[in-house]
Amino acid sequence: MAEIVRMPKLSDTMTEGVVAEWHKKVGDEVESGELLAEIETDKATMEFESFQDGVLLHIGVDKGDSAPVDSILCVLGEKGEDISQLLADEKDGAKKEAPAPETKAETPTPSPEPAAADSTPSPAPAESPSPSPAPVSNGASGRVKASPLAKKIAEEKGINLDQVAGSGDGGRVVKKDVENFVPGANTSPSASLPSGAESFTEVPVSQMRKTIARRLAESKFTAPHFYLTVSIDMDNAIAARKMANSNEDVRISFNDLVIKAAAIALKKHPAVNSSWLGDKIRYNEHVHIGVAVAVEDGLLVPVVRFADSKPMTTINAEVKDFAQKAKSKKLQPQDWEGNTFTISNLGMFGIEEFTAIVNPPDACILAVGGIQQVPVVKNGQVVPGNVMKVTLSCDHRVVDGASGAAFLQTFKGMLENPIMMLV
């Protein structure tokens, strides 16, 4: 008997999924535990295995398309089985749950004139229809929106995705676009635009960006934030790192020093290592530090667990591994769940200082700027110094100013005297 396979909920924040790749086609036999599809969530691309045996009778979500959680992903059953009634019943059930959409009368096509490439109103009419869709760029970054498989094939074939026209949803470059690409065949229509002409690109909001928008807007507008900034003398930290890295088997970054110092300080100040749960406050006795990692579509926060008890070499290896997994969308739910505190470091981009939005369920997030060479006063003399500014964003429902300040005082002491992290 035919069974509906629904879009799975692969993360706690997932509301929709995008089918990145089908590993079976209609008519193929599928065994329980066999790889059926790859599904792109708001945080990663994950493999989805079948839970039953059968023949793939129907695909409900084409490759590159998105669908809500619990909608029809596909139908498995016996070969030749009629599933029309099953699909009709599912469609009728969806109609009963959803409000009836407005109906619009169909209008005949007015004339056989060549159709415009895009029916969306534009500030300036196009002179001629575009021969093929242009690859969609992700805003100011100039990066092309493409499926993970398309990126992999393009890299293997040495193809520049900027030159590939996307046929997927919203101009997304998919596997067949790369495989059928002929150099020189696709030209960007922007090259023919007159000088000074207005132009823009619109792309669908990714699942990751939707989740970031929802969670951080909820945090910003429900949690009363306040901010504490402190300047840290990094001369001793620089010297300690240089000495540690003189051993060819050891590699420690400034970010590792920050994580370790924060972890030790959190053990001393459990009020900062806490969560707001509505009717109660949770004071965590363990320290799981979320480390913000920038990826193509936004931000992921993998978690270094029990960071206070790990040596900096282990922290370094874990963060590097997480960063690689995040960029290739290979992080698993256990990699990003359970943080009790978050660190966002933009120092490597030359940012001197900034404020960050609290990452729920944490009560605090630490924003770390870069190390700046500035004049400082030491022993009554103005001398060159290396200073790093950090800002602690606090949820005032949980953390008071004095608690946040005490944490920063301990954190600052650890980095200004790194030997204290070893005792």
N, C-alpha and C positions, 0 to 999 in steps of 0.2 A: 504494500500500500504506500502511495506517495506521501512524503513528509516535507513540510516546509522547513528550510534552514534559514534562520533569521540573522540579520546583522548583529554580531555579538557586541557586548559592552566590554571592551578590552582594557579599559582604565576607569578609575573612579570619576573622572571628569569628562569622559567621552559621551557625546550626544549624537554624533554623526560619524560615519566612516567612509573612506574613499577606497575603492577597489584598485589597488596598484597593479595587480596582475592576477589573471586566472591561470591555474596550472592544469585545469581540465576544461574540455569543451563539451557542448551539448551532445549527448550520445555516448560519452565515455563512462566506463565503469569506475566506481569509486569505492575504495575499501575504508573501513573504519581506521582512523589514525593516519590516513594518507593526506598529504598536503593538497588542499583544495584551492586556496587563494592566498594572496598577500593583501592585508588591509592596513591602510594608513590611518592612524588615529591622530589625536591632537598632539601626541608626543613622540610617536615612533611608527615604523612600518613593521607589522608583526605577521608571522605566518599563522594561518588558520587551518586547522586540521578537521577532517570530517569526523563526526561522532557516530556515523552509521554506514552500512554498506548500501549500495544501490547504483542506479544509473543516473547520470546528470540529465534531467529532463527539461530544465528551464533555468535560465540565468536572469535574475531580477535586477541586477545592477551591473551595467557594462563597465569594462575597464576604464578607469579615469573618472567615473561618475561617483557621486556621493549619495548616501541614503541614511535616514535616521536609524538609530539603534532599534532593533526589533522589527524592522521592515523586512520584506522578503529579499533574502540574498540569493537563494536558489531553491530548486525543488529536486529532491532525490526520490526515486521510486523504481518500479520494475520497467524493463524495456518495453516500449510501445504503449505504456499506460496512458490513459486519457486524463489529463490534469486540468482541462478547461473549467470544469465545475469548481475545482478546488481554488483556482485563481479567481474565478468570478465571486465565490463566497468571500474570499479574502478582500476583494475590492469592495464588495457591498458592505462588509464590516467596517472598512476604513471610511467609507462614505458616511455611515451612521455616526461614527465618532467625530468626524470633522464637520464644521459648518459648511453649508452648501455654498459653493463659489458663485459669483455673479456670472450670468450667462450673457454672452455677447453675440449679436447676429453676425453671421459670416458675410463678408462683402467680397464681390467678385474682383479679380485682378483687373485693374483699370485699363491697362494697355500692354502690348507685347514689347515695350521698350526695355532695354537692358536694365536689370535690377541693380540697385546700389549694393556695394559690398557690405554695408552695415546700415541697418534701419534706425539705429539710435540717432536722435537729433544731435547735430554738431554745430558749433559756432560758425564754421566756414564749410560750405559744400565742397565735396571732393570733385576733382575734375573728371576722374574716370574710375570705374570699379577696380579694386585691387585684384590681381590675378590669383593671389593665394593669401591665406591668413598669415599675418606676421607673428613671429614668436613674441610671447608676452613677457615683458620685463617687470620685475618686482620693484617698481617704484624707483627711487633715486639710486638704489644700489646697482641697477643695471643688470641684475642677474635674471636669467630666464627661468620661468616657471616650468618645471619638467618633472615627470615621474622618476622615482629612484632607478627603475630599470632602464629608462631612456638615458639617464645620466651615465649609468654604468656602460651601456653599449656605445654611447658617444665617446666616452673616455677610451674604450678599447679600440675604436676605429679612428681615433684622432680627429673627431668631428667637433667643430665649434658650434655649440648649441645656439649662439646668437644668430646663426645663419639658417637655422632649421625652423620651418613654419609649423606651428602647433595645430593639431586638429582636435585635441581634447577639449574638455569643458573649460570655457574662458580662454581658449588659445593655448592650453597646456600641451607641452610637447610629450608625446607618448612613444612607445616602442616602435610602432609602424612608421612614424614620422622620421625617426633616425634611420631605420632600415631602408626606407625609400628615398632618402635624401640624395640629391644629385648636386655636387658643388656648382655654384653659379646659376642654378635654376631658380632659387628664391632670392629676391632682392627686397630690401626693406622699402615700403612705400614712403617712409619719411625722407628718403633721399631725393624724391621728386617734389617735395613740398617747397613752395616759394619761400624765399628768405623772410623771416619774421612771422610766418604762419603759425597760428595756435594749434597745438596738438596735445594729446594726452593718452594715457593707457589706463584702462580699468581692468582689474583682475579680481576674481572671486576671493573672498576672505577665507584663508585656510582654516582647518580645524584647530590648529595650534593657536593661531591668532585670535580666533573666537573665544577660546578658553582663557587666554591671557587677558583679553578685554573684559570678560565676565568676572573672573576671579579678582583681578586687581581693582576694577571699578567697585566691586563689592567691598574689598578691603578699604579702599580710600574713602568711600562714602559712609561706611558703617563703623570703622575703627577710628577713634580720635587720635590722630598722629601727633607726636611732638618729636623734636630733633635735638640731638646733643652732638657737638663737634669738638674734637680735640686734635691738637698737633703733637706728633710723636717724633722725637729725635731718633733717627734711624742709623746713626754712625756705628753704634755697637752691633746692630743687626747686620749691617753691610759687612763689617769685619768678620763676624761669626759665620755668615754664609760663605764668604770668600775662603775662610779657613776650612770649613766643612767640604766645600767643593774642590779643594786642592787634592783630595783623595779621588782618584779616577773612578772609583766604584760608587761614589756618592753624588747625587744631584738633588739640590734643594733650591726651590724658588722662594721669592719673597712671599708669594701667596701661601706656600706651605708654612712659613713662619707665622703668617697671620692666622691661618686655620688652627695651628697648634696653640698659639697664644689665646685665641678666642675660646678654644675648647677648655683649657685649664681655667680661664677666668669664669666660664660658665659653671664649672663645678663649684667655684667659690661663691657664685651669685645665682642660686637657683630661681630667684624671682624673674631673671631675664631669660632663663631657659624654660619658658612656660607657655601655656596656651589658654586662650579664652574659649570656653565651651558653653557659653550662654548662661547656664544656671550654676556653673562651677568653674574654678580655675585649676588647671592641671600643672603641677610643678614637676617637671621631668628630672629624674635622678640620673638618667643616662644622657649622653651628649651625642646627638646625630646632627651633623652640620651639613646643610644644603649649600652647594656651591653653584652659583648661577653660571651657566654656559651659554654663550651666544651661538645660535644656529641660523640657518638660512631663513626660516619662517618666524623666528622669534627667540624664545628663551626657554631652556630646560634647566631643572635644578636637581641633578643627581645628588645622592646623600653619602657622605663619609661617616660611617657608623662607628660609634665609640671612639671618636677622634681624640679624646683626651688620653686614651691609653695606647695610641699608635705612635710609633716613631715617625719623624718627618719624611724619611725615605719611603715608608709605606704610604703615607698620605700623598706624596708626590706621584707614586706609581698609580694609585687609585684615581686621582684626579685626571691624569693623562689618559688613562683607559676610559674613564667616563666621557671625557671630551671627544675622543675618537668615536665612541659608540653613539654619542649624541649627534655628531655631525653626519654619521651614516645611518641615523635613525634605527639603531640597534639596541637602544636602552629598553630594559624590561621594567614592568611595574615595580618590582622589588628594588630597582635602582633609584627610583625617584620618590618613594613613599617613606614617611616616618620622620621627616626632618623636625628638629626641635628649635633650630636657629638657622638663619641664612646669611651668607656672605656674598656680596656682589662687588667684584673688583674690576674697576675700569682704569686702573693705574697704567696698564700696558698700552692704553690708547692716548696717554698724555693728559688725561683728565685730572685736574688738581683736587677737586672735591665735588660731591654731588649728594643728593638725598634720594633714598630708595623707598618704594612702597612696601609695607609689611607683607610678607608672603604667608598667607594663612596655611596651617593653623598657628604658625609662630606668633609670638608677641613682639619680636624684634627682628630687625635686619640691619646688618652692618655694611655701609657703603664705603669702599676703600679707594682713595685716590692714589695718584702716582707720587713717587719720591722726588721732591724738588730741591735743587741746590739753592739755598738762600742764605743771606747774612743772619747770623744768630749771635746772641750775647752769651759768652761763657767766661766765667771768672772775671767779669767786668770788662771783657774785651769783645769787640765785634769780629767774628771769625766766620769763615764759610761753614755751612752746616747742611745736613741732609734731613729734610723734614717731610713727613707723610701725614696728611690729614685724613681722618676717618669720621664718619657721621653715623650715629646710631639712631635709627627710626624706631620709635616705641609706640605700642598700643597702650594708650593711657588708661584703658579699662583694667589692664593687668599690671603694668609697670609704672611706677612713679619716677619723678625726676631724680630723686636721691638714689634710687636703686640703679637706674641707668648710669648715673654718674659714677657710682661706686664700681660698677662693672668696667667702665672705660678706664678708670684709674688703675685697676688691676691689669687690664689688657695693655695699657700703655707701659706699665712697669715691666711686664714680660718682654716686650719688644725692645725697650731701652736697656734691659739687662737680660739678654737671651740665656745666660747661664742659669737663670731661675727656672727655665723650662725643663731643666735636667734634674732638678732636685725636688 
